[in-house]
Amino acid sequence: MNSLIIIKNSISRYYVAKSVTLIAIVAIVIYMYATLYVPGGNDNKPILFDILSHKHVEANVETVSRDDDNEEQLYEERNEDVKYILQWHKKGSSPFYLIGKDNSVFFKYNCPYTNCIMTDDPNYLSDVTRFDAVLFHGNEIDHEILKLPPKRSTKQKYVFAATESAHYYPIQNPIYDNFFNWTWTYRLDSEVYWGYITICDLNGIVVGPKLEMHWPDMDPIGIEIQNNLVNKSKAAAWFVSNCNSKSHRELEVTKIQIELAKYGWSVDIYGKCGELKCPRSNSKSCYELIKKDYYFYFSFENSFAEDYVTEKLLTALNNYAVPVVFGAANYSRFVPPGAYLNARELGPEKLAKAMDEIIKNKTRYYDFFRWRNHFVYEETIGTIDGCNICTALNDQEKFNTYSLYENFRKWWNEYD
């Protein structure tokens, strides 16, 4: 009899344990199912399904509000005087490595605001919705669709950050329409500017580049500037290592060479694409070569994109050569009229003729340097422009104004 009771008890315990296990499994499945769904809308389809199918969902991630009953508990570690910035992509991504982490960059460059903390650790705060801004690297996002944040706050800014040309890194996936609140790029119509060049007046005040530059009447140069120009003897130099560019600049230079030869001039090409050498490790002597010998320097961009003007322009301007530009920018936003030649507008034949005439007319050549009486050009990629994101986050009117790029791909890829 005792043996029978023991057997019955064992069977009962077995079925109880089995029932508890089954209930636990069902509960887990229900929880996972719930967390994969976006509440609201006409369809309650899983987030993962929508991303895989490249179908747009509202903001592409679950949107949450910081104004819930548990805000104090959820955000107790936040210092409300600090702006928290999350670099969503991997550590060391260019150009994020130029900005670094923590808040040291904002002190290093004497930024107007230093109360921003930059990190690439999504666990720096215990929830990604607590960051004031989340930065997405333009070179990488089209390849990392499945790695987007699982949810976002209505009180944070999703920021597209890029310094490389849209010509090289177009955004194709429709998931990024209605996704970004701000952009932080070389384009002058971005909410936050991150370019290669800063224009200052002689007092060090930043005056450009801007969408609308108002250039003053410029005074003729004096003897001090002329002394850097009088001994030049060669037409043009070009330092280049990328010989297969999207802009096909190398083909344009070949055509220009043919036209210049008619006047007895040539473009001296240094680097991998030419026969002359001047190693980057000795850049100072290369720049001295431009300053001493060359009337013009070819500031040819490797791709065409609006406002994409790189340090190649500075190579000419800061070494006493007239820039010959080749790009898709409106260069009047970057350089005063009469301070450069535009190869794309003139074409090889007219450009060669203009270069020859300018070389033979010293007064006309000197006029290209009038800007030096009024402005200073600085390379700013990774330096002062790093301040701009912190400044924008501290602009309460700007931050509190709702904005969303409804057709981001059209804006970035520049198509009608």
N, C-alpha and C positions, 0 to 999 in steps of 0.2 A: 504493500500500500504506500509506504514512504517513497519507494522508488518511483511509483506512478505520479505522486504529487510533484517530485523533483523534475520529472520529465515535462509535466504540464507547465510548471513555472518557467522552465528553460524556453519552451516554445513561445510562451507569452512574451518573455523578455525579447526574444528574437524578432517577433512581429512588431513590438513597440519600437525597437531600435530601427527596424527597416522603415517603419512609418515616419519616424523623425527624420531619417536621412532623406526620404522622398520629399517631405515637406520643405526641408532646407534647400534641396536642389531646385524645386519649383520657385521658391522665394528668390534664389540667385538669378534664375532665368528671367523672372519678372523684373527684377532690378536692372539687369543688363539691358533688357528690352526698353525699359523706360528711359534710361540714360542715353540711349542712342537716338532718341526722337526729339525733334524740334517742336516745341509746343506752338500752337496757333497755325494760321494759314489754311489753305484749302486742302493741303496734303500733309499728313503726319508721316513723312517718309524718313527713314534713318539718315542721320548726317553722313555716315560712311557711304551709304548708297549714293547719295547726291554727289559726293565728292568723286567717287569712282566713275559715275556716269557723266561727270562734268556739268551737271545740272545746277543752275544757280539756286541757292536758298537764301533767305533773308540774311544779309550780312555774311553769308557763307558759314557762319558759326553760330552757336547758341548765344543769344544776347541776354545778358542778365543786368540787373540794376544794383547799384550800390546803396540804394535807398530802401533797403529792407530792414526788418525789425532787428536783425542780428548784426547790423553794420558795425556797432562798437566792438562786438566780440570778434567779428571776422577781420577787422582792420586795426586791431589794437596795436600791432607792431608798426604801423605806418606813422611816420612823422609828417603831419599835414603841411609843414613848411618846406618839405622836400618834394622834388619832382622825380619820380622813378621812371627810368627809361630801360626797356628790355630790348636788346638786340636778339631777335628771334633766331637768326641763323648761326651757324657754327662759329666757334671761336676762331679768330684770325681772318675772317672773311674780309677781303678787300672791298670797300675802303674802310670798313669798321675798325680795322686794326690801327688806323691813323688816329682815331678818337680814343681808343683804349677803354678802360673800365674805371669804375668808381667815379670820383668827381675831380680827379687831378688835372684833366685837360682843361677844365673851366678855370682853374687857378693858374695853370701854366701860361695861358694866353690872355690873362687879365680880362676875362669875359665880364660883361655887365652883370650877369647872374651866375652864381656859383653853387646854387642850392639844388643841383641836379646830380643824380647818381645813375651811372650807366652800368649795365651788367648784361652778360649773355647767359646768365643762370636763371631759368624760368622758376626755380625754387627759391630765389633770393627773397621774394615774398611768397607766402604760402599759397597764393592763387594768382594766376596770370591776369585776372580782371582787376587786380589792385594796382597795376602799373598805370601811370598816367599816359604813357605812349609805348607802343610796340612797333619796332622798326623791322621792316622786311627788306631784305637785300635784293635789289633788282636783278642781279646776275644769277640768282639762284631760285627764285620763287616758282618759276615755271616748271622746275624739275622736282619740286618738293610739295606737291599738292596734298599728300596724305599727312604731312607734318604740320599742318596749320594748327593754331591754338584751338582747343575744343570749345571755348566759349569766350565771349568778350563783354565788356561793360559799355553801357551807353555813355559813360563818363570818361572814356579813354579814347585816344586817337590811334588809329592804325595808320602807319606812315610808310609810304613807299620811298625808299632811299636808294639813290643811284648816282654815280659819277661817270659811269661808262655810257657810251652812246647808245641810244635806242636802235640805231642802225645795226649794231652788233648784238644787242640784247632786247629784241622785241618781246612783248608779252602777248601770248597767243590765247591763253586759256580764258574762256568767258567767266570763269568763277571769280575773276578779279574785277569785273565790272560791279559797281555798287559794293565795293569792299574797302577801299582806302578813304580815309577822312582827309589826310594831308599828303603832300609829296615834299620830299627833301632832295632836290636834284639841281643839276646845272641849269635847268630851265628857269628863266627869269620870271615866269608866271607861277612858279611853285610857291606854296605857302611858306616854305623855308628854303632859302637859297644855299646851295652847296656847290660852288663853282671852283674854277682853277685860278681865277684872276680877281683881284680887288684893285679898284682905282681910288687913290687918295688925292686930296689936294695937298698943297705944300705944307699945310699945318697938320697933316696926318689924319684928317677927317675923311671917312669913307664916303665917296660920292657916286660910286658905280661899281660894276655895270648896272644899268636899269633898263626897263622896257622903253622909257622915254628919257633919253639923255639930252640935256640942254647944254651944249658946248659953248663956251664963251669965245669972243673974238680973241685971237691969240697973237701975242707980241712976237716980232722977229727975234731970232736967237742972237746971243752975243758971242764975243770972241772965245769965251771959255768952251762953249759947246762946239763952235766951229773948229777948234783945235783938235777935236776928236774925229773930225771928218775929212780933213784936208789931204791926208796921205793915202786914201783908198785908191786901189788900182784894179780891182776885180769886180765883175758884175754881181754875181750872186753865189751864195753857199746854201747847201741843204744837208742837214744831218738826219739820216734816216736808217732804220733797221728793218722795218716791215715793208717788204717789197711786193706784197700782194694784198693791197688794201681794198676795202669795200668801196672807197671813193675813186679808185683807179687813178690815184694821184700820180703814180709812177708813169702811167701812159701820158698824162698831161705834161709832165716834165719833159718827156721825150719829144713831144711836139714843140714845146717851148725852146728846147735846145736847138732844134732845126731852124727856128725863126731867129733866135739870137745869133746863130752862126753867120747869118746874112750881114750882121753889123760888126762881126769880129768879136763877139762876146760868148760866154758859156756859163752854165751853172756847174759849179764844183760840188760833186756829190760825195759826202763823207759817210762811212759806215758800210754795212753789209750790202747796200744797194749800189755802191759806187766803187771807184778805184782808189779813193783817198781814205786815209785813216786818221782818226782822232779819238782815242779811247775815252769812254765815259769816265773812267777812273781818273782821267786828267782833264775834267770838264773845264776847269778854270783857264787852261791854256787854249782850249777849243774856243771859248768865248772871246778870249783876247784876239784870236785869229779873225773872228768876225769883226770885232771892233776896229782892228787895225787895217784889214785888207778889203772888206766887202761893202759895196754900196747897198745891196739888198740881201735879205734872207728869206727863204721860202718857208712860210708858216703854213704848211699844207696838212690839213686834218686827214685822218685815216678813214673817216666816215662822215656821212651827211646827217645832221640832226639839228633841229632848231636850238639856237643858243649854245651849241656845243663848240666852245672855243677853249683850247687847252693852253698849257704853258708854252707851246710852240710859238705863240704870238709874243710871249715875253722874251724868248730867245732873241728875237729881232729888236724889240723895243728897248730892252735893257742893255743891249750891246751895240748901240749906235748904228743900227742898220734899219733900212726901211722894210717893213714886212710886206711880202707879197702873199696874200691870204688866199686860201682855197677851202671853202666849207659852205655849209648851208645856213649859217647864222646871218642875221642882220648886223653887219660889223659896225654900223654906226652906234650900236648900243655899247660897244667896247672900245672903239678908237675914234678920235675926231676925224671928220672928213678932211682930206688932204694930208693925212698922216700914213696912208697905206695905199697899195694897189691891189685890186681884186681880180685875181687870175680867172676866176670862174665867170665873171661878168665881161671882162675884156676879151678873153680868148687868146690863144697863143700869138697870133699875128699882131694884134693891137698891143698886147702886153710887151712884146719884144721891142716894138717901135717906141712905146712910152719909156721903157727902161733906158734905151739908148739916148733918147732926147734928154731925159732927166740927168743921166750921168754927165752929159756934155754941157749942162747948164747948172753951174754951182749954186747960183742964187735960188733956182727952183728946187734943187736938192736940199738946200738948207731949210727951206720952208716946211719940209716934211717933219722937222724936229721942233717946230714951235710949241708942241704940246709939253715939251720939257720945261717950259717956263711956268707951267700951271699944274702939272700932275705928276704923280709917282705911281708906277705899276708894281704890284707885288704878287707873288705866287702864294695862293692861300689854301690850296687843297690840303685838308687835314690840319689846318692851323686855325686862323681866326674864324673861318666858316663853321668850325665845330661849336662855336658859341651860339650859333643861330638857333639850334634846336632848343637849347635851354631858355633862350630869350623868348622864343615863341610859346613855350609851355608856361612861362610866367606872365604872358600877356593875357589877362583874364578875359578881356573882350573877345580876343581871337580864339582862345581856348573854349569859351562858352558858346561861340557861334557854331551852329551845326553845319557841317559840310560833308559831302559825299561825292566821289567821282562816279557818276552814274555810268558813263561810258569811258572808263579809264583807258582801255586799249586804244580807242580812237585818239584820245589825248596824247598818249605816250608814243604810239606807233606813227602818229601824224598822217592819218588817212582821212578822207572826207566821208 
